[in-house]
Amino acid sequence: MGEIRASSVLPAVRTDITLYTADGLDLVGELALPADRPPVATLVCLHPLPTAGGMMDSHVLRKASYRLPALAGVAVLRFNTRGTTSARGTSEGSFGAGETERYDVAAALEYADYHDLPHPWLLGWSFGTELALKWGRDPLVEGAILLSPPLHRTTDADLDAWGAHGRPLVVLVPEFDDYLRPAEASERFARVPQAEVVAVEGAKHLWIGEPYVRIVLNEVVRRVAPAAYPLPENWE
């Protein structure tokens, strides 16, 4: 048995994919599937702000793809929103300030639907939480998990609409977040009756440090693949 570390890459079937948006753009991405079984659920990952360095390889999302197919049987779909670059390549188009990215979210969900990926959940981080709240209210989506939501672009109307949508909403808020801390988050998300706000002691907006990554991934798995919770810390 070896300890799972920050650099660990566990077995999975990883495939480069291209998403096609309704407004004519090609977006680069990757799908990671369990190597030894059908997936039990799917994470559609929405990355942090690309103008501040966010991309599909932002570390929590990358580590989800490295670990969760093997540890929890979860498929992980990551992609670069329009105009965003990572090692996988650059998606066509240009940053749309969270508006034209509606087509990017729709393209990812269409891909999941077309490829029969089961039980899709959105996993949004920072800017990605805004995309989830504004554009993720799709009947296909079983729920959303938000990491460090800034609520800069999200309006009360968006929150009310998610409340009416009725799907689960799990909100992980760092104790020392740069934009929205737990007490204020609880007030803002009170508009969503089914929202669960989880304050994470000691964490910051970027979730730096292996202990915080493990907290995030465990909270994710507890919702989308509860039979795999808690995640092991070692791998044979």
SEDRENVEX-185554 format. One line per 4 residues: number of its first residue (from 0); their letters; for each residue y, z, x of N, C-alpha, C. Coordinates in nm, 4 decimals, padded with zeros to 6 digits. Each point is the difference from the previous one (the first is absolute). Example, Ala and Ser with C-alpha at 12.3 -4.5 7.8 and 13.67 -1.06 7.14 Angstrom:
% SEDRENVEX-185554
0	as	-00.5690/00.7800/01.3190/00.1190/00.0000/-00.0890/00.1200/00.0000/00.0900  00.1050/-00.0720/-00.0350/00.1190/00.0060/00.0820/00.1090/00.0730/-00.0770
% end
This chain:
% SEDRENVEX-185554
0	mgei	-00.1200/00.0000/00.0846/00.1200/00.0000/-00.0846/00.1247/00.0000/00.0879  00.0961/-00.0867/-00.0307/00.1259/-00.0022/00.0717/00.1151/00.0297/-00.0939  00.0995/00.0670/00.0507/00.1156/00.0331/-00.0814/00.0795/-00.1265/-00.0326  00.0453/-00.0095/-00.1226/00.0873/-00.1102/-00.0402/00.1404/00.0308/00.0502
4	rass	00.0516/-00.0893/00.0829/00.1308/00.0199/00.0618/00.1002/-00.1018/-00.0532  00.1238/00.0136/00.0453/00.1053/-00.0898/-00.0471/-00.0329/-00.1459/00.0275  -00.0714/-00.0260/00.1098/-00.0307/-00.1379/00.0390/-00.1351/-00.0497/-00.0508  -00.0724/00.0808/-00.0773/-00.1336/-00.0378/-00.0451/00.0044/-00.1171/-00.0966
8	vlpa	-00.0893/-00.0957/00.0226/-00.0162/-00.1129/-00.0906/-00.1459/-00.0003/-00.0439  -00.0261/00.0351/-00.1248/-00.1365/00.0121/-00.0500/-00.0466/-00.1349/-00.0565  -00.1322/-00.0160/-00.0172/-00.0524/-00.1295/-00.0442/00.0543/-00.0428/-00.1365  00.0279/-00.1276/-00.0126/00.0417/-00.0616/-00.1259/-00.0100/-00.1511/00.0165
12	vrtd	00.0026/-00.0708/-00.1105/00.0114/-00.1452/00.0021/00.1479/-00.0316/-00.0202  00.0640/-00.0481/00.1051/00.1446/-00.0241/-00.0034/00.0263/-00.1502/00.0014  00.0764/-00.0447/-00.0978/00.0259/-00.1420/-00.0179/00.1494/-00.0239/-00.0111  00.0506/-00.0946/00.0781/00.1391/-00.0424/-00.0166/00.0122/-00.0760/-00.1317
16	itly	00.1035/00.0316/-00.0759/00.0190/-00.0636/-00.1294/00.1428/-00.0542/-00.0107  00.0203/-00.0877/-00.0947/00.1324/-00.0500/-00.0336/00.0226/00.0189/-00.1491  00.1133/00.0577/-00.0345/00.0398/00.0154/-00.1397/00.1021/-00.1082/-00.0332  -00.0060/-00.0503/-00.1232/00.0881/-00.1084/-00.0427/00.0870/00.0494/-00.1148
20	tadg	00.1304/-00.0010/00.0201/00.0902/00.0536/-00.1012/00.0394/-00.1066/-00.1021  00.0435/00.0458/-00.1158/00.0400/-00.0915/-00.1064/00.1238/-00.0803/00.0361  00.0785/00.0494/00.0971/00.1173/-00.0772/00.0419/-00.0254/-00.0795/00.1278  -00.1280/-00.0212/00.0323/-00.0351/-00.1002/00.0995/-00.0120/00.0455/00.1440
24	ldlv	-00.0199/00.1297/00.0247/-00.0106/00.0500/00.1370/-00.1446/00.0361/00.0337  -00.0326/-00.0115/00.1296/-00.1275/00.0479/00.0531/00.0248/00.1314/00.0732  -00.0766/00.1019/-00.0372/00.0117/00.1309/00.0626/-00.1275/00.0299/00.0773  00.0142/00.0511/00.1226/-00.1175/00.0303/00.0815/-00.0491/00.1410/-00.0303
28	gela	-00.1319/00.0175/00.0103/-00.0564/00.1313/-00.0267/-00.1400/00.0134/00.0548  -00.0614/00.1124/-00.0330/-00.1380/00.0280/00.0400/-00.0684/00.0791/-00.1097  -00.1261/-00.0299/-00.0214/-00.0845/00.0771/-00.0900/-00.1105/00.0640/00.0811  -00.0124/00.1325/-00.0106/-00.1074/00.0740/00.0669/-00.0957/00.0525/-00.1065
32	lpad	-00.1264/-00.0407/00.0103/-00.1031/00.0390/-00.0968/-00.1064/00.0853/00.0671  -00.0653/00.0879/-00.0753/-00.1131/00.0739/00.0580/-00.1051/-00.0961/00.0539  -00.0571/00.0349/00.1131/-00.0974/-00.0880/00.0640/-00.1389/00.0094/-00.0614  -00.0268/00.1092/-00.0717/-00.1379/00.0277/-00.0406/-00.0190/00.0194/-00.1498
36	rppv	00.1030/-00.0272/-00.0809/-00.0106/00.0256/-00.1440/00.1191/-00.0643/-00.0704  -00.0125/-00.0221/-00.1300/00.1161/-00.0495/-00.0747/00.1081/00.1082/-00.0059  00.1255/-00.0388/-00.0056/00.1055/00.1006/-00.0083/-00.0010/00.0707/-00.1349  00.0398/00.1270/00.0029/00.0074/00.0783/-00.1232/00.1408/-00.0012/-00.0582
40	atlv	00.0988/-00.0353/00.0810/00.1393/-00.0058/-00.0426/00.0761/-00.0828/00.1021  00.1240/-00.0319/-00.0325/00.0819/-00.0859/00.0849/00.1389/00.0593/00.0146  00.0503/-00.0002/00.1224/00.1384/00.0354/00.0254/00.0792/-00.1262/00.0301  00.1059/-00.0228/-00.0748/00.0940/-00.1077/00.0285/00.1216/00.0666/00.0637
44	clhp	00.0197/-00.0251/00.1291/00.0982/00.0753/00.0795/00.1350/-00.0717/00.0007  00.1044/00.0778/-00.0235/00.1380/-00.0493/00.0005/00.0759/00.0751/00.1082  00.0417/-00.0737/00.1023/00.0453/00.0621/00.1243/00.1458/00.0464/-00.0050  00.0425/00.0768/00.1002/00.1402/00.0450/00.0079/00.0979/-00.1147/00.0226
48	lpta	00.1268/00.0344/00.0053/00.1106/-00.0957/00.0046/-00.0105/-00.0923/00.1209  -00.0124/-00.1307/-00.0215/-00.0156/-00.0911/00.1146/00.1241/-00.0079/00.0880  00.1175/00.0201/-00.0546/00.1210/-00.0046/00.0824/00.0136/00.1226/00.0887  -00.0885/00.0989/-00.0184/-00.0031/00.1182/00.0867/-00.1325/00.0090/00.0751
52	ggmm	-00.0730/-00.1124/00.0081/-00.1241/-00.0037/00.0758/-00.1264/00.0146/-00.0820  00.0112/00.0154/-00.1315/-00.1190/00.0114/-00.0824/-00.0753/-00.1309/-00.0097  -00.1347/00.0101/-00.0092/-00.0867/-00.1174/-00.0056/-00.1393/00.0459/-00.0388  -00.0908/-00.0957/-00.0153/-00.1360/00.0345/-00.0407/-00.0718/00.0877/00.1025
56	dshv	00.0459/-00.0023/00.1264/-00.0609/00.0823/00.1041/00.0671/00.1362/00.0154  00.0934/00.0361/-00.0856/00.0563/00.1357/00.0052/-00.1148/00.1005/-00.0025  00.0079/00.1033/00.0828/-00.1208/00.0676/00.0479/-00.0873/00.0612/-00.1086  00.0550/00.0577/-00.1041/-00.0852/00.0603/-00.1026/-00.0811/-00.1073/-00.0716
60	lrka	00.0612/-00.1132/-00.0282/-00.0710/-00.1078/-00.0682/-00.1061/-00.0608/00.0910  00.0334/-00.0152/00.1270/-00.0982/-00.0524/00.0958/-00.1193/00.0942/00.0113  00.0261/00.1290/00.0066/-00.1106/00.0965/00.0121/-00.0819/00.0078/-00.1274  00.0632/-00.0220/-00.1149/-00.0775/-00.0091/-00.1235/-00.1002/-00.1145/00.0096
64	syrl	00.0445/-00.1146/00.0518/-00.0901/-00.1152/00.0112/-00.1068/00.0227/00.1057  00.0309/00.0779/00.1023/-00.0957/00.0280/00.1065/-00.1076/00.0996/-00.0428  00.0294/00.0845/-00.0977/-00.0910/00.1110/-00.0306/-00.0621/-00.0045/-00.1394  00.0784/-00.0349/-00.1006/-00.0461/00.0239/-00.1368/-00.1123/-00.0922/-00.0456
68	pala	-00.0118/-00.1256/00.0491/-00.1182/-00.0758/-00.0395/-00.1305/00.0695/00.0416  -00.0032/00.0542/00.1214/-00.1214/00.0651/00.0489/-00.0188/00.1393/-00.0586  00.1070/00.0776/-00.0079/-00.0117/00.1403/-00.0399/-00.0087/00.0199/-00.1505  00.0609/-00.0916/-00.0759/00.0094/00.0223/-00.1442/-00.0427/-00.1190/-00.0844
72	gvav	-00.0388/-00.1106/00.0635/-00.0385/-00.1172/-00.0771/00.1158/-00.0659/-00.0730  00.1197/00.0144/00.0535/00.1207/-00.0523/-00.0637/00.0449/-00.1274/00.0703  00.0294/-00.1029/-00.0772/00.0590/-00.1224/00.0539/00.1491/00.0232/00.0236  00.0516/-00.0524/00.1107/00.1416/00.0175/00.0335/00.0619/-00.1376/00.0219
76	lrfn	00.0954/-00.0339/-00.0856/00.0719/-00.1265/00.0080/00.1409/00.0296/00.0505  00.0325/-00.0564/00.1165/00.1349/00.0151/00.0567/00.0609/-00.1382/00.0160  00.1313/-00.0083/-00.0116/00.0668/-00.1281/00.0208/00.1451/00.0243/00.0377  00.0592/-00.1006/00.0612/00.1424/00.0024/00.0318/00.0783/-00.0600/-00.1153
80	trgt	00.0957/00.0747/-00.0532/00.0879/-00.0569/-00.1004/00.0837/-00.1113/00.0630  00.0670/-00.0753/-00.0817/00.0748/-00.1195/00.0432/00.0932/00.0298/00.1174  -00.0100/-00.0860/00.1021/00.0847/00.0117/00.1172/-00.0405/00.1070/00.0997  -00.1137/00.0652/-00.0230/-00.0431/00.1123/00.0845/-00.1014/-00.0475/00.1029
84	tsar	00.0105/00.0583/00.1220/-00.0851/-00.0389/00.1121/-00.0844/00.1175/00.0476  -00.1249/-00.0289/00.0342/-00.0881/00.0951/00.0678/-00.0914/-00.0803/00.0916  -00.0975/00.0667/00.0596/-00.0940/-00.0708/00.0865/-00.0749/-00.1095/-00.0760  -00.0182/00.0172/-00.1284/-00.0697/-00.0997/-00.0822/00.0820/-00.1282/-00.0140
88	gtse	00.1321/00.0113/00.0127/00.0859/-00.1165/-00.0145/00.1207/00.0330/-00.0857  00.0744/-00.1020/-00.0360/00.1217/00.0166/-00.0784/-00.0171/-00.0660/-00.1364  00.0312/00.0751/-00.1039/-00.0017/-00.0568/-00.1349/00.1220/-00.0887/-00.0202  -00.0171/-00.1042/-00.0783/00.1105/-00.0903/-00.0288/00.1078/00.0704/-00.0821
92	gsfg	00.1185/-00.0615/-00.0007/00.1082/00.0531/-00.0808/00.0859/00.0975/00.0763  00.0867/00.0691/-00.0720/00.0904/00.0969/00.0597/00.0080/00.1236/-00.0876  00.0395/00.1092/00.0609/00.0099/00.1288/-00.0677/00.0827/-00.0138/-00.1283  -00.0527/00.0542/-00.1091/00.0668/-00.0121/-00.1291/00.0541/00.1291/-00.0546
96	aget	00.0130/00.1027/00.0864/00.0580/00.1294/-00.0400/-00.0735/00.0639/-00.1175  -00.1295/-00.0296/-00.0107/-00.0805/00.0619/-00.1037/-00.0016/-00.0745/-00.1319  00.0724/-00.1114/-00.0100/00.0056/-00.0750/-00.1247/-00.1003/-00.1156/-00.0004  00.0158/-00.0954/00.0909/-00.0942/-00.1117/00.0018/-00.1387/00.0429/00.0460
100	eryd	-00.0098/00.1200/00.0583/-00.1326/00.0523/00.0364/-00.0890/00.0248/-00.1213  00.0590/-00.0105/-00.1196/-00.0839/00.0105/-00.1201/-00.1107/-00.1046/00.0027  00.0327/-00.1173/00.0555/-00.1001/-00.1068/00.0073/-00.1081/00.0321/00.1029  00.0370/00.0759/00.1029/-00.0974/00.0388/00.1025/-00.1016/00.0988/-00.0578
104	vaaa	00.0497/00.0981/-00.0740/-00.0894/00.0966/-00.0649/-00.0926/-00.0728/-00.0969  00.0556/-00.0900/-00.0787/-00.0820/-00.0740/-00.0959/-00.1063/-00.0835/00.0701  00.0340/-00.0602/00.1150/-00.0969/-00.0816/00.0733/-00.1156/00.0847/00.0519  00.0305/00.1208/00.0468/-00.1059/00.0889/00.0493/-00.0929/00.0419/-00.1135
108	leya	00.0567/00.0307/-00.1152/-00.0834/00.0402/-00.1129/-00.0811/-00.1179/-00.0529  00.0585/-00.1189/00.0028/-00.0742/-00.1194/-00.0407/-00.1185/-00.0234/00.0938  00.0222/00.0205/00.1299/-00.1098/-00.0155/00.0962/-00.1118/00.1000/-00.0317  00.0376/00.1252/-00.0232/-00.1001/00.1031/-00.0304/-00.0777/-00.0357/-00.1261
112	dyhd	00.0698/-00.0501/-00.0998/-00.0649/-00.0355/-00.1261/-00.0936/-00.1190/00.0200  00.0481/-00.1040/00.0669/-00.0797/-00.1212/00.0193/-00.1268/00.0277/00.0804  00.0096/00.0937/00.0955/-00.1144/00.0305/00.0857/-00.0809/00.1197/-00.0496  00.0253/00.0393/-00.1221/-00.0787/00.1061/-00.0655/-00.0026/00.1295/00.0806
116	lphp	00.1125/00.0327/00.0613/00.0083/00.1266/00.0713/00.0154/00.1124/-00.1028  -00.0854/00.1015/00.0063/-00.0058/00.0957/-00.1105/00.1099/00.1060/00.0055  00.0379/00.0474/-00.1170/00.0848/00.1178/-00.0172/00.1191/00.0032/00.0964  00.0904/-00.0963/-00.0104/00.1124/-00.0038/00.0944/00.1030/00.1101/-00.0257
120	wllg	00.0391/00.0651/00.1069/00.1093/00.0959/00.0034/00.1051/-00.0522/00.0972  00.1249/00.0242/-00.0315/00.1074/-00.0285/00.0941/00.0188/00.1180/00.0937  00.0172/-00.0299/00.1277/00.0360/00.1010/00.0984/00.1303/-00.0441/00.0640  00.1101/00.0590/-00.0434/00.1313/-00.0375/00.0504/00.0562/00.1065/00.0912
124	wsfg	00.0701/-00.0462/00.1030/00.0608/00.0926/00.0954/00.1476/-00.0359/00.0139  00.0877/00.0950/-00.0257/00.1440/-00.0162/00.0131/00.0464/-00.1202/-00.0835  00.0530/-00.1056/00.0615/00.0393/-00.1194/-00.0750/-00.1132/-00.0485/-00.0902  -00.1236/00.0140/00.0475/-00.1140/-00.0418/-00.0816/-00.0138/00.0790/-00.1286
128	tela	00.0502/00.1252/-00.0031/-00.0046/00.0760/-00.1252/00.0950/-00.0599/-00.1021  00.1131/-00.0534/00.0473/00.0947/-00.0641/-00.0911/-00.0646/-00.1235/-00.0635  -00.0717/-00.0768/00.0807/-00.0684/-00.1173/-00.0540/-00.1054/00.0407/-00.1020  -00.0730/00.1070/00.0293/-00.1031/00.0459/-00.0934/00.0618/00.0424/-00.1331
132	lkwg	00.1076/00.0762/00.0072/00.0602/00.0523/-00.1229/00.0682/-00.1097/-00.0811  00.0622/-00.0962/00.0683/00.0737/-00.1043/-00.0713/-00.0905/-00.1127/-00.0487  -00.0986/-00.0371/00.0818/-00.0757/-00.1221/-00.0274/-00.1503/00.0219/-00.0134  -00.0466/00.1232/00.0064/-00.1437/00.0255/-00.0010/-00.0581/00.0390/-00.1343
136	rdpl	00.0791/-00.0111/-00.1060/-00.0497/00.0399/-00.1325/-00.0795/-00.1159/-00.0614  -00.1126/-00.0251/00.0582/-00.0878/-00.1090/-00.0420/-00.1237/00.0611/-00.0655  -00.0518/-00.0599/-00.1074/-00.1200/00.0565/-00.0627/-00.1185/00.0133/00.0950  -00.0023/-00.0830/00.1045/-00.1090/00.0061/00.0969/00.0026/00.1277/00.0825
140	vega	00.1180/00.0580/00.0209/00.0180/00.1127/00.0908/-00.0450/00.1301/-00.0673  -00.0871/00.0720/00.0677/-00.0514/00.1246/-00.0572/00.0901/00.1192/00.0279  00.0849/-00.0105/00.1008/00.0918/00.1078/00.0323/00.0710/-00.0323/00.1292  00.0898/00.0879/00.0392/00.0755/-00.0203/00.1236/00.0122/00.1313/00.0750
144	ills	-00.0048/-00.0131/00.1312/00.0207/00.1133/00.0904/00.1205/-00.0339/00.0857  00.0992/00.0882/-00.0019/00.1261/-00.0247/00.0683/00.0137/00.0944/00.1184  00.0338/-00.0542/00.1162/00.0254/00.0790/00.1204/00.1489/-00.0058/00.0306  00.0644/00.1146/00.0085/00.1411/00.0089/00.0390/00.0912/-00.0899/-00.0838
148	pplh	-00.0009/00.0157/-00.1319/00.0869/-00.0866/-00.0804/00.1475/00.0348/00.0194  00.0843/-00.0952/00.0396/00.1420/00.0294/00.0147/00.0760/-00.0063/-00.1322  -00.0545/-00.0769/-00.0960/00.0649/-00.0213/-00.1302/00.1409/-00.0549/00.0157  00.0202/-00.0868/00.0996/00.1296/-00.0638/00.0192/00.0205/-00.1132/-00.1002
152	rttd	-00.1009/-00.0830/-00.0181/00.0101/-00.1148/-00.0885/-00.0596/00.0282/-00.1377  -00.0771/00.1053/-00.0109/-00.0658/00.0341/-00.1256/00.0992/00.0663/-00.0949  00.0098/-00.0511/-00.1209/00.0911/00.0553/-00.0996/-00.0751/00.0938/-00.0949  00.0765/00.0770/-00.0761/-00.0622/00.0828/-00.1030/-00.0769/-00.0864/-00.0995
156	adld	00.0502/-00.1194/-00.0256/-00.0710/-00.0913/-00.0903/-00.1361/-00.0396/00.0565  -00.0076/-00.0195/00.1306/-00.1289/-00.0300/00.0629/-00.0969/00.1166/-00.0170  00.0499/00.1214/00.0215/-00.0851/00.1178/-00.0142/-00.0454/00.0169/-00.1450  00.0922/-00.0209/-00.0935/-00.0362/00.0105/-00.1410/-00.1056/-00.1042/-00.0366
160	awga	00.0145/-00.1198/00.0565/-00.0966/-00.1059/-00.0292/-00.1381/00.0362/00.0548  -00.0039/00.0611/00.1195/-00.1304/00.0411/00.0527/-00.0592/00.1114/-00.0860  00.0852/00.0909/-00.0477/-00.0485/00.1034/-00.0909/-00.0634/-00.0606/-00.1242  00.0652/-00.1018/-00.0563/-00.0547/-00.0670/-00.1178/-00.1256/-00.0791/00.0339
164	hgrp	-00.0070/-00.0510/00.1227/-00.1180/-00.0734/00.0469/-00.1236/00.0894/-00.0060  00.0183/00.1273/00.0305/-00.1063/00.0982/-00.0199/-00.1011/00.0128/00.1112  00.0062/-00.0853/00.1014/-00.0996/00.0061/00.1069/00.0341/00.1135/00.0967  -00.1014/00.0555/00.0662/00.0249/00.1112/00.0924/00.0999/-00.0365/00.1089
168	lvvl	00.0787/00.0990/00.0394/00.0980/-00.0175/00.1074/-00.0056/00.1254/00.0857  -00.0434/-00.0172/00.1255/-00.0120/00.1104/00.0946/00.1074/-00.0188/00.1055  00.0822/00.1020/00.0213/00.1178/-00.0112/00.0849/-00.0105/00.1008/00.1138  -00.0221/-00.0497/00.1225/-00.0109/00.0863/00.1175/00.1358/00.0068/00.0680
172	vpef	00.0574/00.1195/00.0033/00.1370/00.0184/00.0468/00.0011/00.0932/00.1209  00.0441/-00.0490/00.1155/00.0067/00.0858/00.1182/00.1022/00.1123/-00.0166  -00.0349/00.1163/00.0533/00.0918/00.1135/-00.0058/00.1343/-00.0334/00.0630  -00.0028/-00.0764/00.1103/00.1223/-00.0308/00.0743/00.0353/-00.1482/-00.0094
176	ddyl	-00.0174/-00.0589/-00.1176/00.0301/-00.1419/-00.0159/00.1488/-00.0269/00.0234  00.0297/-00.1195/00.0519/00.1380/-00.0373/00.0289/00.0795/-00.0337/-00.1257  -00.0683/-00.0343/-00.1096/00.0691/-00.0544/-00.1166/-00.0205/00.0823/-00.1272  -00.1231/00.0421/-00.0259/-00.0304/00.0710/-00.1239/-00.1002/00.1099/00.0311
180	rpae	00.0406/00.1238/-00.0223/-00.0876/00.1137/00.0304/-00.0659/00.0522/-00.1273  -00.0985/00.0878/00.0127/-00.0832/00.0343/-00.1157/00.0740/00.0506/-00.1236  00.0983/00.0869/00.0163/00.0671/00.0546/-00.1182/00.0710/-00.1103/-00.0784  00.0728/-00.0859/00.0713/00.0694/-00.1089/-00.0677/-00.0990/-00.1008/-00.0574
184	aser	-00.1092/-00.0228/00.0738/-00.1018/-00.0924/-00.0504/-00.0572/00.0497/-00.1324  -00.0250/00.1289/-00.0095/-00.0537/00.0554/-00.1236/00.0967/-00.0219/-00.1157  00.1292/00.0117/00.0269/00.1002/-00.0226/-00.1039/00.0025/-00.1466/-00.0434  00.0013/-00.0902/00.0986/00.0101/-00.1427/-00.0330/-00.1255/-00.0487/-00.0722
188	farv	-00.1164/00.0433/00.0470/-00.1243/-00.0496/-00.0580/-00.0389/00.0745/-00.1277  00.0805/00.0967/-00.0413/-00.0242/00.0644/-00.1291/00.0108/-00.0997/-00.1149  00.0641/-00.1134/00.0248/00.0112/-00.1048/-00.1011/-00.1338/-00.0697/-00.0250  -00.0949/00.0202/00.0905/-00.1323/-00.0630/-00.0122/-00.0997/00.1114/-00.0333
192	pqae	-00.0373/00.0162/-00.1255/-00.0821/00.1164/-00.0383/-00.1292/00.0134/00.0781  -00.0590/-00.1142/00.0377/-00.1299/00.0051/00.0682/00.0134/00.0058/00.1518  00.1221/00.0064/00.0518/00.0178/00.0035/00.1461/-00.0430/00.1344/00.0564  -00.0680/-00.0063/00.1129/-00.0403/00.1199/00.0745/00.0709/-00.0042/00.1348
196	vvav	00.0923/00.0937/00.0209/00.0735/00.0072/00.1265/-00.0714/00.0979/00.0916  -00.0371/-00.0471/00.1189/-00.0723/00.0813/00.0981/00.0911/00.0186/00.1207  00.0465/00.1206/00.0212/00.0818/00.0305/00.1173/-00.0917/00.0228/00.1199  00.0332/-00.0627/00.1116/-00.0835/00.0101/00.1199/00.0767/00.0777/00.1060
200	egak	-00.0447/00.1197/00.0245/00.0685/00.0913/00.0909/00.0043/-00.0562/00.1415  00.1185/00.0037/00.0598/00.0168/-00.0389/00.1390/00.0142/-00.1492/00.0236  -00.0284/-00.0814/-00.1001/00.0012/-00.1453/00.0192/00.1420/-00.0548/-00.0018  00.0159/-00.1185/00.0638/00.1261/-00.0730/-00.0013/-00.0238/-00.1397/-00.0591
204	hlwi	00.1071/-00.0743/-00.0171/-00.0044/-00.1276/-00.0711/-00.1034/-00.0970/00.0563  -00.0168/00.0001/00.1312/-00.0872/-00.0975/00.0646/-00.1437/00.0480/00.0184  -00.0308/00.1225/-00.0427/-00.1378/00.0512/00.0061/-00.0598/-00.0110/00.1399  00.0815/00.0280/00.1005/-00.0484/-00.0068/00.1377/-00.0901/00.1197/00.0275
208	gepy	-00.1124/-00.0263/00.0650/-00.0936/00.1055/00.0370/-00.1291/-00.0117/-00.0789  -00.1112/00.0078/00.0696/-00.1306/-00.0150/-00.0629/-00.0239/00.0987/-00.1145  00.0437/00.1268/00.0087/-00.0222/00.0901/-00.1144/00.0616/-00.0519/-00.1295  00.1169/-00.0633/00.0097/00.0659/-00.0482/-00.1212/-00.0663/-00.1271/-00.0516
212	vriv	-00.0464/-00.0837/00.0902/-00.0737/-00.1185/-00.0428/-00.1253/00.0422/-00.0767  -00.0685/00.1003/00.0488/-00.1217/00.0454/-00.0677/00.0322/00.0576/-00.1375  00.1106/00.0712/-00.0121/00.0406/00.0513/-00.1313/00.0219/-00.1161/-00.0960  00.0744/-00.1012/00.0447/00.0272/-00.1149/-00.0862/-00.1296/-00.0680/-00.0427
216	lnev	-00.0864/-00.0317/00.0955/-00.1219/-00.0732/-00.0339/-00.0917/00.0822/-00.0902  -00.0039/00.1295/00.0200/-00.0796/00.0848/-00.0895/00.0569/00.0022/-00.1407  00.1329/00.0073/-00.0114/00.0604/-00.0007/-00.1329/-00.0240/-00.1338/-00.0693  00.0043/-00.1082/00.0766/-00.0295/-00.1318/-00.0562/-00.1432/-00.0046/-00.0521
220	vrrv	-00.0945/00.0397/00.0845/-00.1410/-00.0092/-00.0368/-00.0329/00.0931/-00.1161  00.0646/00.1126/-00.0059/-00.0270/00.0941/-00.1093/00.0281/-00.0641/-00.1359  00.0952/-00.0944/-00.0035/00.0332/-00.0672/-00.1252/-00.0823/-00.1262/-00.0225  -00.0166/-00.0820/00.1030/-00.0596/-00.1320/-00.0237/-00.1514/-00.0034/00.0214
224	apaa	-00.0537/00.0923/00.0793/-00.1441/00.0033/00.0273/-00.0425/00.1458/00.0170  00.0085/00.0790/-00.1067/-00.0176/00.1457/00.0125/-00.1351/00.0435/00.0559  -00.1028/-00.0836/-00.0144/-00.1308/00.0376/00.0541/00.0020/00.0086/00.1520  00.0968/-00.0648/00.0646/00.0097/-00.0001/00.1466/00.0914/00.1104/00.0530
228	yplp	00.0575/00.0790/-00.0881/00.0925/00.1063/00.0412/-00.0786/00.1295/00.0222  00.0340/00.0751/00.1077/00.0955/-00.0294/00.1069/-00.0607/-00.0938/00.1047  00.0873/-00.0721/00.0656/-00.0461/-00.0925/00.1021/-00.0539/00.0743/00.1217  -00.1060/-00.0505/00.0605/-00.0500/00.0621/00.1236/00.0982/-00.0231/00.1145
232	enwe	-00.0041/00.0868/00.0978/00.0847/-00.0138/00.1183/-00.0773/-00.0550/00.1189  -00.1288/-00.0287/-00.0222/-00.0833/-00.0553/00.1069/-00.0766/-00.1206/-00.0528  -00.0404/-00.0877/00.0924/-00.0716/-00.1214/-00.0359/-00.1134/-00.0211/00.0985  -00.1166/-00.0335/-00.0504/-00.1157/-00.0213/00.0877/00.0148/-00.1316/00.0756
% end
